């Protein structure tokens, strides 16, 4: 099939993405992980670093510094309680050398942050080159003009973790009157997890040619009536080139074998050079991307290879892509035109010592535990997870509900135009980053917003319209806790996601009420909206090692018993319009200190150290049976074996 060109119209009107740094024959990547100099600004106004220009000098000359690992949260690295709970600006600095080969006149040097929580400003050799608002998405800047060769370069980053009414998540500063000391304040947060901060994800340098480089790729796949698939692509191209420039686009199979005909496009003519190239590639006999519970070969990925050339300059980039479709019907969620039932977890990026810092051993341990438990899906509660996590989900066939950091929208001021503007900007960044991941099947716009407020109606109307414009190929949702008769915004969503804590926050100590109350609520939601439903959260806290018989709250037995009551209802409704169940939560996690939290939230089926509780074995039996299409019976209370095969309704 012939390629065609469009001057300014993209395949999807998404915001610009940031391509993940990948090495190629002409692109180099340099990691800046390690121990950085670090200093928190404890001055009364937290502004001394700017007033005294810390970014223009070695941080060690401004006062006492300490070594801080990157990536990591800074909060739990030291033994200082003031630093653990610090609110305000912290400063990072390190030096590095650049190879002389990058000083060839056609090398563009980019410096990219995987994320920094929350607001960040960065300087190279004393010159600001980027800034960013928001704690969970990448940002970058061109440092070519500020780079030196033959001497060390100094990178300085200032990060502020203060949360306000218009941040995502929101919060506020509470200043106290005497007899508290003058200026004493604390950060109030509106979410139930600790406000870890710092350089949470990798910091990398990468290079491209200056004359021509690929700036972004957008891909969408579709199936054709003859069984073939079409990969639609849009390339965004930048550079200082003039004259003939070529784009060569190919789809490669798993072993690098070419499976499509090359598209070779001349991007320049007498009228000038275009910046967007759009085309279609046909894949015959495609191997589809499947969730791991639906195929013997899950997570199959092709490679979209792009080679740009102008004169003697060349830019190569290879993007993993999966061929799959997503569709929502009144009672079904379809992947590749087959019903998909979510059975997975809400999670957190959270662990001892490192906080929310990316850690490859932990990343792989969590993935292997997900597979051991039989989970086929996760929700990135309550913020976008690392790009490395998303890549693993692509590769292993773990389905993702991709969520924005809009958790804790509880107050009227959290729904004003300023917050909406920022929420939309975050959504543009999220879609731009994750639009090419086949594992991402749905966008979650928020978690537990107070949608009974009148202002929430118009807020989510505008946000949903903008989100559909960004990506019309995926459904949207938000995760709701407001009762159906008071809720105002679910009408704009494609799938209803509910957080239901019967037997815990409602009727605590009485899980038997689940079998009466949950069916009534599910029927009411579906009758009103005629949309499929996912129970996105349910659960109970269980402190590892506490055992009670009869089961009592906070014991491992109570968590097991509550799950069993939920399962009995799920089994009735997954034959109707229930399309998923997701436990809250995968593992225990840290929260702010409170009388209702004993060293964090204990709703995990695993401890924070990833040790299984009794409920993990029940979940494992259920999830593997769901994948196998086998019905299990749940009798409560249980001791010993958690589930047994039902005498009827097997192989559903």
C-alpha positions as CSV (number, residue, x, y, z in Angstrom):
1,X,0.0,0.0,0.0
2,X,1.3,3.5,-0.8
3,X,2.2,5.9,1.9
4,X,0.6,9.4,1.8
5,X,1.8,12.7,3.3
6,X,0.0,15.2,5.5
7,X,1.5,18.6,6.2
8,X,0.2,19.3,9.7
9,X,-2.6,16.8,10.5
10,X,-1.6,14.0,12.8
11,X,-3.1,10.5,12.7
12,X,-4.4,11.3,16.2
13,X,-4.6,14.8,17.6
14,X,-2.5,13.9,20.6
15,X,-0.1,16.1,22.5
16,X,3.5,15.7,21.6
17,X,5.1,12.6,23.2
18,X,8.6,12.1,24.5
19,X,10.1,9.1,22.9
20,X,11.8,6.8,25.3
21,X,15.6,7.0,25.0
22,X,16.8,4.0,23.0
23,X,20.2,3.4,21.6
24,X,20.7,2.8,17.9
25,X,23.6,3.0,15.4
26,X,23.5,6.8,15.7
27,X,21.7,7.5,19.0
28,X,23.7,7.2,22.3
29,X,22.2,7.0,25.8
30,X,24.2,7.9,29.0
31,X,22.7,7.1,32.4
32,X,23.2,9.6,35.3
33,X,22.2,7.3,38.1
34,X,24.3,7.2,41.2
35,X,25.0,9.3,44.3
36,X,24.3,13.0,43.8
37,X,25.0,15.9,46.1
38,X,21.8,16.9,47.9
39,X,20.6,19.7,50.2
40,X,17.2,20.6,51.5
41,X,16.5,24.4,51.8
42,X,15.4,24.7,55.5
43,X,15.4,28.5,55.4
44,X,12.1,30.0,56.7
45,X,10.8,30.8,53.3
46,X,12.4,27.8,51.6
47,X,13.8,30.2,49.1
48,X,17.4,30.7,50.1
49,X,18.6,28.5,47.2
50,X,17.2,31.0,44.6
51,X,18.1,34.1,46.6
52,X,21.8,32.9,46.7
53,X,21.9,31.3,43.3
54,X,22.8,27.8,44.4
55,X,22.5,26.7,40.8
56,X,25.5,28.9,39.8
57,X,28.0,27.3,42.2
58,X,29.0,23.9,43.6
59,X,26.3,22.9,46.0
60,X,28.9,21.9,48.6
61,X,30.0,25.6,48.8
62,X,26.5,26.7,49.9
63,X,26.5,24.7,53.1
64,X,26.4,21.1,54.3
65,X,25.4,18.5,51.7
66,X,24.9,14.8,51.8
67,X,24.9,12.1,49.2
68,X,21.6,11.0,47.8
69,X,20.9,8.1,45.5
70,X,19.2,8.7,42.2
71,X,16.7,7.4,41.4
72,X,15.0,7.3,44.8
73,X,12.8,9.3,47.1
74,X,14.9,11.3,49.6
75,X,12.5,10.8,52.5
76,X,13.6,7.4,53.9
77,X,17.3,7.5,53.0
78,X,18.5,9.3,56.1
79,X,17.6,9.0,59.8
80,X,16.6,12.7,60.0
81,X,12.8,13.0,60.8
82,X,12.9,16.7,59.6
83,X,14.0,15.5,56.2
84,X,11.6,12.7,56.1
85,X,8.7,15.1,56.4
86,X,10.3,18.0,54.7
87,X,8.1,20.3,52.6
88,X,9.7,22.8,50.2
89,X,12.6,23.0,47.8
90,X,15.4,20.4,47.8
91,X,18.5,20.7,45.6
92,X,20.4,18.0,43.7
93,X,23.7,18.3,41.9
94,X,26.2,16.2,40.1
95,X,29.0,16.5,37.6
96,X,29.7,14.4,34.5
97,X,31.8,14.4,31.4
98,X,30.7,14.3,27.8
99,X,32.5,12.4,25.1
100,X,34.4,14.5,22.6
101,X,32.7,12.6,19.8
102,X,29.5,14.5,20.7
103,X,31.2,17.8,19.7
104,X,31.0,17.0,16.0
105,X,28.6,19.9,15.1
106,X,25.7,17.6,14.2
107,X,25.0,16.1,17.6
108,X,22.0,17.3,19.6
109,X,22.3,16.5,23.3
110,X,19.1,16.1,25.3
111,X,18.8,15.7,29.1
112,X,15.7,13.8,30.2
113,X,14.1,13.2,33.6
114,X,11.8,10.1,34.0
115,X,10.0,12.1,36.7
116,X,10.6,14.4,39.6
117,X,8.1,15.1,42.3
118,X,6.6,17.6,42.2
119,X,7.8,20.9,40.6
120,X,11.2,20.9,39.1
121,X,13.7,23.3,37.5
122,X,17.0,22.2,36.0
123,X,20.2,24.0,35.1
124,X,23.2,22.9,33.0
125,X,26.4,24.8,34.0
126,X,24.3,27.5,35.6
127,X,21.9,27.9,32.6
128,X,18.3,26.9,33.0
129,X,17.2,24.5,30.3
130,X,13.9,23.1,31.4
131,X,11.2,23.1,34.1
132,X,8.1,21.0,34.8
133,X,5.0,20.8,36.9
134,X,3.8,17.4,38.0
135,X,5.4,14.5,39.7
136,X,4.9,11.4,37.5
137,X,5.7,12.1,33.9
138,X,8.9,12.7,31.9
139,X,10.3,16.0,30.8
140,X,13.5,17.0,29.0
141,X,15.5,19.9,27.6
142,X,18.1,20.5,24.9
143,X,21.5,21.1,26.7
144,X,23.6,21.3,23.5
145,X,24.2,25.1,23.8
146,X,25.3,24.7,27.5
147,X,27.5,21.7,27.2
148,X,31.3,21.7,27.5
149,X,33.9,19.2,26.4
150,X,37.2,18.5,28.0
151,X,35.9,19.6,31.4
152,X,33.1,18.4,33.7
153,X,29.6,19.6,33.3
154,X,27.5,20.5,36.3
155,X,23.8,19.6,36.4
156,X,21.7,21.2,39.2
157,X,18.0,20.3,39.8
158,X,15.6,22.0,42.3
159,X,12.5,20.1,43.3
160,X,9.5,21.3,45.4
161,X,7.1,18.8,46.8
162,X,4.5,21.3,48.1
163,X,0.9,20.3,47.2
164,X,-1.8,23.0,46.8
165,X,-5.4,23.2,45.8
166,X,-4.6,23.1,42.1
167,X,-1.9,20.4,42.0
168,X,-2.5,16.8,41.2
169,X,-2.8,15.3,43.8
170,X,-4.1,18.4,45.7
171,X,-3.3,19.4,49.2
172,X,-2.8,22.5,51.4
173,X,-0.3,24.0,53.8
174,X,-1.6,24.4,57.4
175,X,0.1,27.2,59.3
176,X,-0.3,27.2,63.1
177,X,-0.7,30.0,65.5
178,X,1.1,30.4,68.8
179,X,2.0,28.7,71.1
180,X,3.4,26.8,68.1
181,X,6.7,28.3,67.0
182,X,6.6,31.1,64.5
183,X,6.3,29.8,60.9
184,X,5.4,26.3,62.0
185,X,3.4,24.5,59.3
186,X,2.5,21.0,58.0
187,X,1.5,19.7,54.6
188,X,-2.1,18.5,54.5
189,X,-2.7,15.9,51.9
190,X,-6.0,14.6,50.4
191,X,-4.8,11.2,49.4
192,X,-4.1,8.0,51.4
193,X,-0.4,7.5,50.5
194,X,2.8,9.1,51.6
195,X,3.9,12.2,49.7
196,X,7.3,10.8,48.7
197,X,9.5,13.2,46.7
198,X,12.7,13.5,44.8
199,X,14.2,12.3,41.5
200,X,12.1,9.1,41.3
201,X,13.1,7.8,37.9
202,X,16.2,7.7,35.8
203,X,18.0,10.8,34.5
204,X,19.5,10.2,31.1
205,X,21.4,12.0,28.4
206,X,20.7,11.0,24.9
207,X,21.8,12.2,21.5
208,X,20.2,12.6,18.0
209,X,21.5,14.3,14.9
210,X,20.8,18.0,14.8
211,X,20.2,18.1,11.1
212,X,17.3,15.6,11.2
213,X,15.7,13.6,14.0
214,X,12.5,11.8,14.9
215,X,10.7,13.7,17.5
216,X,7.6,11.6,18.0
217,X,5.7,8.6,16.7
218,X,2.0,7.8,16.9
219,X,0.8,4.3,16.0
220,X,-2.7,2.8,15.8
221,X,-3.5,-0.7,14.6
222,X,-6.7,-2.1,13.0
223,X,-7.8,-5.4,11.5
224,X,-8.9,-5.9,7.9
225,X,-11.7,-8.1,6.5
226,X,-9.1,-10.4,4.8
227,X,-7.4,-11.2,8.2
228,X,-4.5,-8.8,7.7
229,X,-3.7,-5.9,10.0
230,X,-2.9,-2.3,9.2
231,X,-0.4,-0.3,11.2
232,X,-1.2,3.4,10.8
233,X,1.7,5.7,11.8
234,X,2.5,9.3,12.0
235,X,6.0,10.6,12.4
236,X,6.9,14.0,13.7
237,X,10.3,15.1,12.3
238,X,12.5,18.0,13.4
239,X,15.9,19.3,12.4
240,X,17.9,22.0,10.6
241,X,18.1,20.1,7.3
242,X,17.5,21.4,3.9
243,X,17.5,19.6,0.6
244,X,16.4,16.0,0.0
245,X,15.4,14.1,3.2
246,X,14.1,10.5,3.3
247,X,12.0,8.6,5.7
248,X,12.2,4.8,5.6
249,X,9.6,2.9,7.7
250,X,9.5,-0.9,8.1
251,X,7.8,-3.4,10.5
252,X,10.1,-6.1,11.8
253,X,9.1,-9.4,13.4
254,X,10.4,-10.8,16.6
255,X,13.7,-11.9,15.2
256,X,14.2,-8.7,13.1
257,X,12.7,-10.2,10.0
258,X,11.1,-7.6,7.8
259,X,7.3,-8.3,7.6
260,X,6.2,-5.3,5.5
261,X,7.4,-3.5,2.4
262,X,9.6,-0.5,3.1
263,X,8.0,2.9,2.9
264,X,10.5,5.3,1.5
265,X,9.2,8.9,1.4
266,X,11.0,12.1,0.2
267,X,10.0,14.7,2.8
268,X,11.2,17.7,0.8
269,X,10.2,19.3,-2.5
270,X,10.6,22.7,-4.2
271,X,8.0,24.0,-1.8
272,X,9.9,23.0,1.3
273,X,10.2,20.2,3.8
274,X,7.3,18.7,5.8
275,X,7.4,17.9,9.5
276,X,4.8,15.2,9.6
277,X,4.8,11.9,7.7
278,X,1.7,9.7,7.8
279,X,1.3,6.3,6.3
280,X,-0.1,2.8,6.5
281,X,1.7,-0.6,6.6
282,X,-0.1,-3.9,6.0
283,X,0.9,-6.9,8.1
284,X,-0.2,-10.2,6.5
285,X,-1.1,-13.0,8.9
286,X,-0.5,-10.9,12.0
287,X,0.4,-12.2,15.4
288,X,-1.9,-10.3,17.7
289,X,-1.0,-8.8,21.1
290,X,-2.9,-10.8,23.7
291,X,-3.1,-10.7,27.5
292,X,-1.1,-13.5,29.0
293,X,-4.2,-15.3,30.3
294,X,-5.7,-15.4,26.8
295,X,-2.9,-16.8,24.7
296,X,0.0,-19.2,24.7
297,X,2.1,-16.4,23.1
298,X,1.1,-13.3,25.0
299,X,2.5,-9.9,24.6
300,X,3.8,-10.3,21.0
301,X,5.5,-7.2,19.9
302,X,6.6,-6.1,16.4
303,X,9.2,-3.4,15.9
304,X,8.5,-0.3,13.9
305,X,11.8,0.8,12.5
306,X,12.2,4.4,11.3
307,X,15.3,5.6,9.5
308,X,15.6,9.2,8.5
309,X,18.4,10.4,6.3
310,X,19.5,13.8,5.0
311,X,22.9,14.0,3.2
312,X,25.3,12.0,5.3
313,X,23.2,12.3,8.5
314,X,21.0,9.5,9.7
315,X,18.6,9.0,12.6
316,X,17.3,5.5,13.5
317,X,14.6,4.7,16.1
318,X,12.9,1.4,16.8
319,X,9.6,1.3,18.6
320,X,8.0,-1.9,20.0
321,X,4.4,-2.1,18.8
322,X,1.6,-4.5,19.4
323,X,-1.3,-5.3,17.1
324,X,-4.6,-5.3,19.0
325,X,-8.0,-3.7,19.1
326,X,-10.2,-2.6,22.0
327,X,-14.0,-2.2,22.1
328,X,-16.6,-1.6,24.8
329,X,-20.2,-2.8,24.6
330,X,-23.0,-2.6,27.1
331,X,-22.0,-5.8,28.9
332,X,-18.6,-6.5,27.5
333,X,-15.0,-5.3,27.3
334,X,-13.4,-6.7,24.1
335,X,-9.8,-7.2,23.2
336,X,-9.3,-8.4,19.7
337,X,-13.0,-8.9,19.5
338,X,-13.0,-11.4,22.4
339,X,-14.5,-10.7,25.9
340,X,-11.8,-9.8,28.4
341,X,-12.4,-10.0,32.2
342,X,-10.1,-8.0,34.3
343,X,-8.7,-9.9,37.4
344,X,-5.9,-7.9,38.9
345,X,-4.8,-5.3,41.3
346,X,-4.5,-1.7,42.2
347,X,-0.9,-1.1,43.1
348,X,1.5,1.6,44.3
349,X,5.1,2.4,43.4
350,X,6.2,2.0,46.9
351,X,8.8,0.0,48.9
352,X,11.1,0.2,51.9
353,X,13.9,2.8,51.8
354,X,13.6,3.7,48.1
355,X,10.1,5.1,48.5
356,X,8.8,5.6,45.0
357,X,12.2,5.4,43.4
358,X,12.5,3.1,40.4
359,X,14.2,-0.1,41.4
360,X,14.8,-2.9,38.8
361,X,14.9,-5.8,41.2
362,X,11.6,-4.7,42.8
363,X,10.1,-4.1,39.3
364,X,10.8,-7.7,38.3
365,X,9.8,-9.2,41.7
366,X,6.4,-7.4,41.4
367,X,6.0,-8.7,37.9
368,X,6.8,-12.3,38.9
369,X,4.4,-12.0,41.8
370,X,1.6,-10.7,39.5
371,X,2.1,-13.8,37.3
372,X,2.3,-16.1,40.3
373,X,-1.0,-14.7,41.6
374,X,-2.6,-15.1,38.2
375,X,-3.3,-11.4,37.7
376,X,-3.9,-10.3,34.1
377,X,-4.2,-6.6,34.8
378,X,-3.2,-3.6,36.9
379,X,-4.5,-0.1,37.4
380,X,-1.7,2.5,37.8
381,X,-3.3,3.8,41.0
382,X,-3.1,6.7,41.6
383,X,-0.7,8.2,39.1
384,X,1.2,7.2,35.9
385,X,3.8,4.5,36.6
386,X,7.3,4.3,35.2
387,X,7.9,3.8,31.5
388,X,9.9,0.7,32.4
389,X,6.8,-0.7,34.1
390,X,4.7,-0.1,31.0
391,X,7.3,-1.8,28.8
392,X,7.2,-4.9,31.0
393,X,3.4,-5.0,30.8
394,X,3.7,-4.8,27.0
395,X,6.2,-7.6,26.9
396,X,4.4,-10.0,29.4
397,X,0.8,-9.3,28.4
398,X,-0.4,-7.5,31.5
399,X,-3.3,-5.2,30.7
400,X,-3.2,-1.7,32.1
401,X,-5.8,0.9,33.1
402,X,-3.6,4.0,32.9
403,X,-4.5,6.6,35.6
404,X,-3.7,10.3,36.0
405,X,-2.5,11.6,39.4
406,X,-5.9,13.2,40.0
407,X,-6.6,11.6,43.4
408,X,-8.1,13.5,46.2
409,X,-10.3,16.0,44.2
410,X,-12.6,16.5,47.2
411,X,-13.2,20.2,47.6
412,X,-15.0,22.7,45.4
413,X,-11.7,24.6,44.7
414,X,-10.2,21.4,43.3
415,X,-12.6,21.7,40.4
416,X,-11.9,25.2,39.2
417,X,-10.6,26.3,35.8
418,X,-7.0,26.4,37.0
419,X,-7.1,22.8,38.2
420,X,-8.9,21.8,35.0
421,X,-6.2,23.4,32.8
422,X,-3.5,21.5,34.7
423,X,-5.5,18.3,34.6
424,X,-5.8,18.6,30.8
425,X,-2.1,19.3,30.5
426,X,-1.3,16.2,32.5
427,X,-3.7,14.2,30.3
428,X,-1.9,15.4,27.2
429,X,1.4,14.4,28.6
430,X,0.1,11.0,29.7
431,X,-1.5,10.1,26.4
432,X,1.6,11.4,24.6
433,X,3.8,9.1,26.6
434,X,1.7,6.0,26.7
435,X,-0.3,6.1,23.4
436,X,1.9,3.4,21.7
437,X,1.7,0.8,24.5
438,X,-0.6,-2.1,23.5
439,X,-1.0,-3.0,27.2
440,X,-2.8,0.3,27.9
441,X,-6.5,-0.4,27.1
442,X,-8.2,2.4,29.0
443,X,-7.5,5.8,30.5
444,X,-8.6,6.6,34.1
445,X,-9.1,10.3,34.5
446,X,-9.3,10.3,38.3
447,X,-9.7,8.3,41.5
448,X,-12.6,9.0,43.8
449,X,-13.4,12.6,42.9
450,X,-16.3,14.1,44.7
451,X,-18.6,14.0,41.7
452,X,-21.7,14.9,43.8
453,X,-20.5,18.5,43.7
454,X,-22.2,20.5,41.0
455,X,-18.9,21.9,39.7
456,X,-17.8,18.3,38.9
457,X,-20.3,17.9,36.1
458,X,-18.9,20.5,33.8
459,X,-15.4,19.7,34.9
460,X,-15.6,16.1,33.7
461,X,-17.7,16.9,30.7
462,X,-14.8,19.1,29.4
463,X,-12.1,16.7,30.5
464,X,-13.8,13.7,28.9
465,X,-14.3,15.6,25.6
466,X,-10.7,16.6,25.5
467,X,-9.6,13.0,26.4
468,X,-11.6,11.5,23.6
469,X,-10.1,14.0,21.2
470,X,-6.6,13.0,22.4
471,X,-7.3,9.3,21.8
472,X,-10.5,8.1,20.2
473,X,-9.2,4.5,20.2
474,X,-9.4,3.8,23.9
475,X,-12.3,4.0,26.3
476,X,-12.2,6.4,29.3
477,X,-13.3,6.0,32.9
478,X,-12.7,7.4,36.4
479,X,-12.9,5.4,39.6
480,X,-15.9,6.3,41.6
481,X,-17.0,6.1,45.3
482,X,-20.0,8.4,45.2
483,X,-23.4,6.7,45.4
484,X,-25.3,6.4,42.1
485,X,-28.2,8.7,43.0
486,X,-25.8,11.6,43.9
487,X,-23.1,11.1,41.3
488,X,-23.0,13.6,38.3
489,X,-20.1,12.7,36.0
490,X,-20.2,8.9,35.2
491,X,-22.5,9.6,32.3
492,X,-19.5,10.9,30.4
493,X,-17.5,7.7,30.8
494,X,-17.4,4.4,28.8
495,X,-16.9,2.0,31.6
496,X,-18.1,2.3,35.2
497,X,-15.3,1.7,37.7
498,X,-16.4,1.5,41.4
499,X,-14.6,1.3,44.7
500,X,-16.7,-0.8,47.1
501,X,-15.7,-1.4,50.7
502,X,-18.6,-3.3,52.1
503,X,-17.5,-5.0,55.3
504,X,-14.8,-2.5,55.9
505,X,-15.7,1.2,55.7
506,X,-19.4,0.3,55.4
507,X,-20.7,-2.2,57.9
508,X,-17.3,-2.8,59.4
509,X,-17.0,-6.3,60.9
510,X,-20.0,-7.6,58.9
511,X,-18.8,-9.0,55.6
512,X,-22.0,-11.1,55.4
513,X,-23.8,-7.9,54.3
514,X,-21.9,-8.0,51.0
515,X,-24.2,-10.6,49.5
516,X,-27.2,-8.5,50.0
517,X,-25.9,-4.9,49.4
518,X,-23.5,-5.3,46.5
519,X,-26.0,-7.0,44.1
520,X,-28.5,-4.2,44.7
521,X,-25.9,-1.5,43.9
522,X,-24.6,-3.3,40.8
523,X,-28.1,-3.7,39.4
524,X,-28.8,0.0,40.1
525,X,-25.7,1.3,38.3
526,X,-26.2,-0.9,35.2
527,X,-29.9,-0.1,35.0
528,X,-29.2,3.6,35.0
529,X,-26.1,3.7,32.7
530,X,-26.2,0.6,30.6
531,X,-22.5,0.3,30.7
532,X,-20.1,-2.5,31.8
533,X,-18.8,-2.3,35.4
534,X,-15.5,-3.0,37.0
535,X,-15.0,-3.3,40.7
536,X,-11.8,-1.3,40.8
537,X,-11.2,-1.6,44.5
538,X,-12.5,-3.7,47.4
539,X,-10.7,-5.1,50.4
540,X,-9.9,-5.1,54.1
541,X,-6.8,-4.4,56.1
542,X,-4.9,-7.5,57.4
543,X,-1.8,-7.2,59.6
544,X,0.5,-10.0,58.7
545,X,0.7,-12.5,61.6
546,X,-2.6,-11.6,63.3
547,X,-4.9,-14.6,63.3
548,X,-8.4,-14.8,64.8
549,X,-11.1,-17.4,64.8
550,X,-13.9,-16.4,64.4
551,X,-12.4,-13.9,61.9
552,X,-12.1,-10.3,63.2
553,X,-11.1,-7.1,61.5
554,X,-7.4,-6.7,60.8
555,X,-6.8,-10.4,61.0
556,X,-5.6,-12.4,57.9
557,X,-8.8,-14.6,58.3
558,X,-11.1,-11.6,58.0
559,X,-9.5,-10.4,54.8
560,X,-10.0,-13.9,53.4
561,X,-13.6,-14.1,54.5
562,X,-14.4,-10.7,53.1
563,X,-12.9,-11.7,49.7
564,X,-14.9,-14.8,49.6
565,X,-18.2,-12.9,50.1
566,X,-17.2,-10.6,47.2
567,X,-16.3,-13.5,45.0
568,X,-19.7,-15.0,45.4
569,X,-21.3,-11.8,44.0
570,X,-18.7,-11.4,41.3
571,X,-19.5,-14.9,40.0
572,X,-23.2,-14.0,39.6
573,X,-22.5,-10.8,37.8
574,X,-19.6,-11.7,35.5
575,X,-22.2,-13.6,33.5
576,X,-24.1,-10.3,33.1
577,X,-22.3,-7.0,32.9
578,X,-19.4,-7.2,35.4
579,X,-16.2,-7.1,33.4
580,X,-13.6,-7.0,36.1
581,X,-12.5,-7.3,39.7
582,X,-9.4,-5.7,41.1
583,X,-8.2,-6.1,44.7
584,X,-7.1,-3.2,46.7
585,X,-4.3,-3.8,47.0
586,X,-1.3,-5.7,45.7
587,X,1.1,-4.9,48.6
588,X,1.0,-2.8,51.8
589,X,2.2,0.7,51.4
590,X,3.3,3.8,53.3
591,X,0.9,6.5,54.3
592,X,1.1,9.7,56.4
593,X,1.1,9.0,60.1
594,X,-2.4,8.9,61.6
595,X,-4.4,7.2,64.3
596,X,-6.1,5.0,61.7
597,X,-2.8,3.8,60.1
598,X,-0.3,1.5,61.8
599,X,2.9,1.8,59.8
600,X,0.9,2.3,56.6
601,X,-2.0,0.8,54.8
602,X,-2.3,-2.9,55.3
603,X,-4.9,-3.8,52.6
604,X,-2.3,-5.7,50.6
605,X,-2.4,-9.4,49.9
606,X,1.4,-9.1,50.2
607,X,3.3,-7.2,52.9
608,X,5.3,-4.2,51.9
609,X,8.3,-6.6,51.7
610,X,6.3,-8.7,49.2
611,X,5.7,-11.6,51.6
612,X,2.3,-13.3,51.0
613,X,-0.6,-13.2,53.5
614,X,-3.2,-15.9,53.7
615,X,-5.4,-14.0,51.2
616,X,-2.7,-14.3,48.5
617,X,-3.3,-18.0,48.2
618,X,-7.1,-17.4,47.9
619,X,-6.5,-14.8,45.2
620,X,-4.1,-17.1,43.4
621,X,-6.6,-19.9,43.3
622,X,-9.3,-17.6,42.1
623,X,-7.4,-15.8,39.4
624,X,-5.9,-18.9,37.9
625,X,-9.3,-20.6,37.9
626,X,-10.8,-17.5,36.1
627,X,-8.0,-17.8,33.5
628,X,-8.8,-21.5,33.1
629,X,-12.5,-21.0,32.9
630,X,-13.2,-23.1,36.0
631,X,-15.8,-22.1,38.6
632,X,-14.8,-22.3,42.2
633,X,-17.1,-22.4,45.2
634,X,-16.5,-20.2,48.3
635,X,-17.8,-21.3,51.7
636,X,-17.2,-19.0,54.7
637,X,-15.6,-19.1,57.1
638,X,-12.7,-21.0,55.6
639,X,-9.8,-22.8,57.2
640,X,-7.2,-24.7,55.3
641,X,-8.3,-24.9,51.7
642,X,-9.7,-21.6,50.5
643,X,-11.7,-22.8,47.6
644,X,-13.1,-25.9,46.0
645,X,-14.4,-26.9,42.6
646,X,-18.1,-26.5,42.2
647,X,-20.1,-29.6,41.3
648,X,-21.8,-27.7,38.5
649,X,-21.0,-24.8,36.1
650,X,-17.5,-25.9,35.3
651,X,-15.6,-24.7,32.3
652,X,-17.5,-21.5,32.0
